[in-house]
Amino acid sequence: MFIPPSAWFTGFIPDLPTPFDAADAIDLEAFAALCERQVAAGIAALVVCETAGEAPTLLPAEQELVIRAAVEVARGRIRIIAGAMSNSTSRAIELARRAEAAGADAVMAVVPAYNKPMQEGMLAHFRAIAGSIGLPVILHDVPSRTLRPLADETLLRLVESRRFVGLRDASGDTTRPMRLAWRLPAGFRFLSGDDTTAFAFIANGGDGAISEVANIAPDLCRTIFSQVRQGRVQSARYLHKRLIPLIGCLSRESPAALKYALNTLGLIQPATRLPIVPLDDAARAEVIRAFAAIADEELIDSVGA
């Protein structure tokens, strides 16, 4: 049964890391466990092979392997959003086609990094990806990595096609949902791509967040989102403040800090691929201190074990 993206591209959606074993191969068993943990937490969707997944270091065949593994775990219970991350349009199309063949429910396409295309180039890039597959496309705007933002007017031109169903906005501009919502098609979803400003983004009308911290505390993130939607903003703000130290660790050393945090919980190995390296002793200690700020009994017990 078809479920429109507007029904599941909402709330806190984890950006999953890609676990590696001691031989630098993808640890599919650990990855499946991460997926199943999120299914049990009631998450609506997962993002794989994107920022936290170290997508630039994965071969196309490895990305397809990861997507298939996520789809197999999901079994229709949640939706799988697969990254098609490349600053080469032809390679992004290849990744998008592989994602579709692997059973993904949508692809996420990012503003090309390094080559800094003009707005017309971004428009052509995204339209070419959307035209190559039959899946919904979610846009990813992350100026801190791409140097050039996706302009509002470019976004409005893109959504003339209903193939573009949402935006992962990592610009830090928390006013964007209020500024643009009335100009966008019904059902188009705005999600923050920045954990630090996710609370403000959602409070200002955003539909959720693509989140690293949701990998660690999915239940707490769900509660924050629910509290905002119920109008209990002060309660949601208090809970979000508890996450800020951990969010700071994750954002400074992504995704090495995320992998170390999940390793501390006994879920994956902390291994990364170059040019990302594992955390040093000081950064590891900071992650442990950040767990205490969450004051989540289950997490703290796991850290102390």
DAWODA-V338656 format. One line per field, one symbol per residue. ss: DSSP state (~ for helix, > for strand, _ for the rest). psi: psi as a letter, one per 20 degrees, with the letter a starting at -180 (. if undefined). A space follows every 50 residues. Layout:
ss: ???
psi: ???
//
This chain:
ss: ____~~~~__>>>>>____>_____>_~~~~~~~~~~~~~____>>>>__ ____~~~__~~~~~~~~~~~~~~~____>>>>>_____~~~~~~~~~~~~ ~~___>>>>>________~~~~~~~~~~~~~~___>>>>>>_~~~~____ _~~~~~~~_____>>>>>>______~~~~~~~~_____>>>>__~~~~~~ ~~~____>>>>_~~~__~~~~~~~~~~~~___~~~~~~~~~~~~~~~~~~ ~~___~~~~~~~~~________________~~~~~~~~~~~~~~__~~~~ ~~~~_
psi: pppqhhhimraoopnproqqahjjqpnhghghhgghhhghikqhrqpqlb ghjlhiipqghhghggghggghgglihrqpopqmoqjpghhhgghghhgg hijqhrqppqpprgimqrhhggghghhgghiirjqqppqoomhhhihpro qghgghhgjhpihoirpookijniigghhigiiqqpippopqjohgjggh gghjjqjbqoqghihgmhggghgggggghjjmggghggghhhiggggggg hhlpjhhghgghhhjkhrqjprqqjpqrqrgghghhgghhhhhhkogggg ghhi.
//
